[in-house]
Amino acid sequence: MRFVYLLNVAAGFFCAGNLQFPPRAAARGLLSARGCRRSGVRETRTIGMQFASKYAMKTVDRANPLPPEECSAAPELFPQAVPVSEPRQRLLLLEDDPGFQELSKAFLERNSFEVVPVVSGVEGVHQVLAGDFAVILCDMMMPRVPGDTFYRAVERMRPHLCNRFIFMTGYSDNPRINGFFDSVKGIVLHKPFPLEELLELTAFVQIRSMLEAA
């Protein structure tokens, strides 16, 4: 199966020529290899501060989380993934906002991921010690242990997971956070971001892991 993945993504990946930059063609190649396709929903919906359809002007933040009934209904907005026979890839989701976490989890599960959600870096450390993950989607601002501290803990305990991080932040002008991103050459999603971009970056992380292990 790995060979099939590489055949599907090699052209787009080598055109980019850089492991630090996620080429869209390469990411789409992996999605194709996994048998995923979207149907019925535009791919430009954003997740974070605002998202589309009847939820277009709803704010998803710590002050105004989505009510539970809207969280349960929100998966109807998401692109559908055709079921695939291969095992789901495990993804660790660190996000302390309940509404944002629920939306992210529902979308990723519909796109062939087994999502393990946690609300703090402390819980994230326990999960990393307990098992392996193909992708780690990590918010930067969390209680007790923020994203950068969690990353440094993983760097000491499970260094092979460091290249599987995708960081999320709504604070693009924070010098400390930006300095951390520069120091680790991190992949960053700035909230709000398109769902398509989230999916492409998770695919890129998996491509990079496969190439590094080859």
Number of C-alpha atoms within 10 A of each C-alpha: 8 12 9 11 19 18 12 21 23 16 13 17 23 13 11 15 11 10 16 14 14 22 21 18 20 26 25 22 24 24 23 14 17 21 16 18 14 13 12 9 12 13 14 13 20 18 20 23 16 17 22 16 9 9 14 12 11 15 17 21 16 12 8 11 15 22 10 12 8 12 17 14 10 21 18 11 18 23 21 18 18 14 13 12 8 10 9 14 16 18 22 23 23 28 26 19 19 18 24 20 18 19 22 22 21 18 24 22 18 17 25 22 20 18 22 15 20 19 19 22 27 18 14 26 18 11 16 17 11 8 8 16 17 20 26 26 24 28 25 23 21 19 13 10 19 17 26 21 14 20 25 14 18 18 14 10 13 15 13 12 18 17 21 22 21 20 20 24 19 17 13 13 8 10 10 10 17 15 11 13 15 11 9 13 12 18 20 19 20 13 17 17 19 17 21 17 17 21 16 20 24 24 24 30 22 19 24 17 18 14 12 10 7 8
